[in-house]
Amino acid sequence: MKYIDIVLSDDDQLIEKLRALKFSDIFILENNIIKRVKDAKSFELNVYDKSDIEEAIRKSKVKSFILSQYSIILDKGLCKRLKEAGAFVIADIKSLIKKENFFDLYRNFLINIKRCNDFGVNCLFVTLAENKDEVKSPIQLLSFAKNFGYSDQNFGKSNENLIKYL
């Protein structure tokens, strides 16, 4: 299985720690652009108003979004659109640790990640670490995914789909 992580800094110590943990690919999120460390290939992270995200998904305009930034509840129709578009739903551990409204976000993750799994939507489980102390191992990210009802097979497939996408 290939493991990826998306972080918020290109700090050398952070990147070296991720490499030591045997991540297959490392990506940096900077100014709403997700860039691969090894070859600088990139794509833009969709940024929408909280009220516009659902409409953008329905119109198949969304290629990726960070789940913790929206209070959307994905239904079967939205999941179908995300899957058709080959979109990536990004679930980050950091938001659960730092979020003031932990229980609402946890509930949102429980519902949406399970639905992403059930309908085959690509879901990426990442740290969004800013420094080496916030890094989690690939096994911790997989455990995070499984805790929210995302299967091993879909976890691996989603990671590989991101690598192929770039």
N, C-alpha and C positions, 0 to 999 in steps of 0.2 A: 504494500500500500504506500502511496506517496503522501507525504505530509507537507502542508504549506502553512505559512503564517503571514499575516499582514501586520506591519508595525507602523509607528508614526514617526520614526527617526531613522536616519542612516548612520547613526553612531557606530563606530567601528567595534566597540566592545559588545554592543547589542547584536550586531550582525555575526560576530565571531561566536557568541554564545549560542545563537540559533543554529549556526553551522555545526557546532560541537554536539548539539542535540539531534543532529542528523535530519534536519528539515530538507525535503527535496527541493523546495523553492521558497524564496523569501521575497515578499513584496513590501513596498513602502507606500503608504497613503500620505500624499502631500498635496495640498491645495485641490482636493477632490480629484486627484489623478492617482490611480493605482499603477505603480511602476515595478517591474521585476528587477531585482538587484543585479542578477548576472548579465543581462543583456539590455537593460533599460527599455524594453518594450513596455508599452503602457496603454491604458484605456481610462476614460473618464468615468468617475463615479457619478451617477445621477443624483442631482440635488433638487428636491422639490419642496414646495411649501407643504406643511403638514396636511392642509386641506386638499392639495392637488395630487398627492401620491396615488390615491385610489383611481382617479380618472386616468392618470398616466399609465398605470398598470393595465387598465381596461383597453387602452389604445395601443398596448404593446410597445410603449416607448421606454420602459424601464429596462435597463441592462443590469443594474446592480443598485442596491441600497442597503444602508445599515439599519437593521431592524430596531435597535434601541432608540433611534432618532424619531420614530413614528409610532403613534398609538393605534395603528391600523390592525384590524383583525382580518386575516386572509380567509376568504371563503373558497369554495370549490372553483368558482368562475375565475377569481383572481389568480389562484394557483395554476389553473389551466393556461391563462395568459402568460404568466411568468415562465412556465415550462416551455410554451411555444416560442417565446422570445429568447430562450436559453439564458435567462436572467440569473443573477446570483444574489441570494439573500444572505447578508453578512450578520452573523451573531457574534458579538464580542464579549469575552469574559469581563473585561475591564468595566463595562457599563454596569454589570451586576454588583461589582465591588464598590463602585463610586456613586451609584445612583441613589438619590435621596428617597425616591419612591420605589424602593426595592420590590415590594410585593406586587405592585401593578406591573412592573417590568417582568418579573418572574412569571406571572400569569400570562402575560403577552407572549413570552418566549415559549411557555408550555403549549399554548394553543397553536401558535404559528409554526413552530418548528415541527411539531407532530403533523400538522397539515402539509407542510413542505415534504416531509417524508412520505406521507400517504399518497401524494399526487406527483411525486418525482421531481420536485423543484430543487435546483442546486442550492445548497445551503453551505456556507463556509463558516467554520468555527475558528476564530482567531483571537489574538490577545490585544491587538492595537497598543502594544507596549511602546513606551517612550524611552525606557532605559532597561538595562539588563536585569534589574531586580524584578521587573514585572513580567518577565518571560515565563511561559509555561511550556512543559514538554509536549511532544506530540501525543503521548498517551493521555495526558491531562486534557488536551483538546478533544480527543476521541471520547473520553469519559464525560466531558461536558456535553458533547453531542448526544451520547446515549442517555444521559440523564434527562434530556428533553425529548426523547423518543425518536431520535434520528438513527437509522441503522448503520452498521459498519459498511455495508455495501454502498449505500448512498453517500456516506461520508467520503469514501475512497473515490467514488465516481465524480463527485462534485469537485474534489481537489484536482483530479486529472482533467476535468472539463476546463477548469481555470487555466491550467498549464497549457492545454491545447488551444484555448481561446487566444492566448498570446503567442 
